[in-house]
Amino acid sequence: MTADHATYDAGNVVLQSGRTFRNMKLVYKTFGTLNADKSNAILYPTSYSAQHHDTQFMVGEGAALDPSRYFIIIPNLFGNGLSSSPSNTPWPDVGTRYPDVTYFDAVHVQRRMLAELWGIEKLALVYGWSMGAMQAYHWGALFPDAVERIAVVCGSARCAPHNHVFIEGAKHALMADAAYRDGVFAERPVRGFRAMGRVYAGWALSQTFYREELWRSFGASSLEDYLVTYWETAFARRDPADLLAQFRTWQHGDISANPMYGGDLPKALAAIKARTLLMPVDHDLYFQVDDNRLEMQHLTNAELHPIPSVWGHRAGNPVTQPQDRAFIDGHVKALLAR
């Protein structure tokens, strides 16, 4: 079977933590053709536990991410099982010795890849959902002159306290499995996967989604059937150590947590030069509209367009919701037109 992706060998990367990640690898997939002046490049980083084939449905002719007009690169976030992750990193950096990767680390490797492979120094857009949106925000703050636009779909500049608490619940449901011992998984945590999925189900979708029984659109015969067939399996396809690694990246997400800004979030937001599109979902339970409203006070060139959807956080990844996708595509097309 032919692989549908390629790998960038980043070599030995010194991380924010001071650790060196040896032979770091970034897996990516591209769509479209880079034009002569290299002005049509779009970066579309992946979200929590997602790999490029989970998110590439947003790429298509006539869509905002149109490969007939743009050169689109999907970099797989570290910890997703394709790029360097606990599941594919060799000794000695295994188990509790795995070197944790921050968004700061990730976007710096992404930028180096773009420059070395294609000579891309400036992006037309960084588009992302959830953890992908947080990467877009980091691009805007860390490389103000290297990106013209960022589209932040269900994301924030810093992991909010309530968002942190939500992750704690899902994380500890997985870690409560008896397979988790001394900081590592000794075997497959079947109960942990099931528990984590059920915890996640209550956060990823809104109260209204469940009240209106929209889970029936998945062909589920009952609420319990939906939880078993969709959520108990949602994360079981991934390595549990990878899931925890990405949770750590997510919880430590903060565009100001670096020497450039010294923890000063307003300063980091004010430094963003890119045209910024913030699209939270009005029913999202962990990336709140209010977080983006507070960020708007410090952004100099931004628009806030909440997505009206009872699908909650999942509205930002509209695999089965054409109305939500049309809303997102419309605003991203308008952003690219400016």
PENOR-V295408 format. One record per backbone hydrogen bond with DSSP energy under -0.5 kcal/mol. NH is the residue of the N-H (numbers start at 1). CO is the residue of the C=O. Records with the same first field share a line. If there is no record, write none. Layout:
NH = CO + CO
//
This chain:
6 = 28
8 = 26
9 = 7
10 = 8 + 24
11 = 24
13 = 11 + 21
14 = 12
15 = 13 + 19
18 = 15
21 = 13 + 19
22 = 20
24 = 11 + 21
26 = 8
27 = 25
28 = 6
29 = 74
31 = 72
33 = 67
38 = 35
42 = 71
43 = 125
44 = 73
46 = 75
50 = 47
54 = 51
55 = 51 + 52
56 = 52
58 = 55
59 = 56
60 = 65
63 = 60
65 = 58
66 = 64
67 = 65
69 = 66
70 = 66
71 = 40
72 = 31 + 70
73 = 42
74 = 29
75 = 73
76 = 27
79 = 84
80 = 77
84 = 25
88 = 85
89 = 85 + 86
93 = 90
94 = 92
97 = 94
98 = 95
100 = 98
106 = 102
107 = 103
108 = 104
109 = 105
110 = 106
111 = 107
112 = 108
113 = 109
114 = 110
115 = 111
116 = 112
117 = 113
118 = 114
119 = 114 + 115
120 = 114
121 = 119
123 = 146
124 = 41
125 = 41
126 = 149
127 = 43
128 = 151
130 = 153
132 = 129
134 = 130
135 = 131
136 = 132
137 = 133
138 = 134
139 = 135
140 = 136
141 = 137
142 = 138
143 = 139
146 = 143
148 = 123
150 = 275
151 = 126
152 = 150 + 277
153 = 128 + 151
154 = 152 + 279
159 = 253
160 = 158
164 = 160
165 = 161
166 = 162
167 = 163
168 = 164
169 = 165
170 = 166
171 = 167
172 = 168
173 = 169
174 = 170
175 = 171
176 = 172
177 = 174
180 = 177
181 = 179 + 184
184 = 181
186 = 179 + 184
190 = 188
193 = 189
194 = 190
195 = 191
196 = 192
197 = 193
198 = 194
199 = 195
200 = 196
201 = 197
202 = 198 + 199
203 = 200
204 = 200
205 = 201
206 = 310
209 = 310
210 = 206
211 = 207
212 = 208
213 = 210
214 = 209
216 = 213
217 = 214
218 = 215
219 = 216
220 = 215
226 = 222
227 = 223
228 = 224
229 = 225
230 = 226
231 = 226
232 = 227
234 = 230
235 = 231
237 = 233
238 = 235
243 = 239
244 = 240
245 = 241
246 = 242
247 = 243
248 = 244
249 = 245
250 = 246
251 = 247
252 = 248
253 = 250
255 = 157
257 = 254
258 = 256
261 = 258
262 = 258
263 = 256
264 = 261
265 = 263
268 = 264
269 = 265
270 = 266
271 = 267
272 = 269
275 = 148
276 = 301
277 = 150 + 275
278 = 276 + 303
279 = 152 + 277
281 = 287
282 = 307
283 = 309
284 = 281
285 = 203
288 = 286
291 = 288
292 = 288
293 = 289
294 = 290
295 = 291
296 = 292
297 = 293 + 294
298 = 295
299 = 295
303 = 276
305 = 278 + 303
307 = 280
308 = 306
309 = 307
312 = 309
314 = 204 + 311
315 = 312
316 = 313
317 = 314
319 = 317
322 = 320
325 = 321
326 = 322
327 = 323
328 = 324
329 = 325
330 = 326
331 = 327
332 = 328
333 = 329
334 = 330
335 = 331
336 = 332
337 = 333
338 = 334 + 335
//
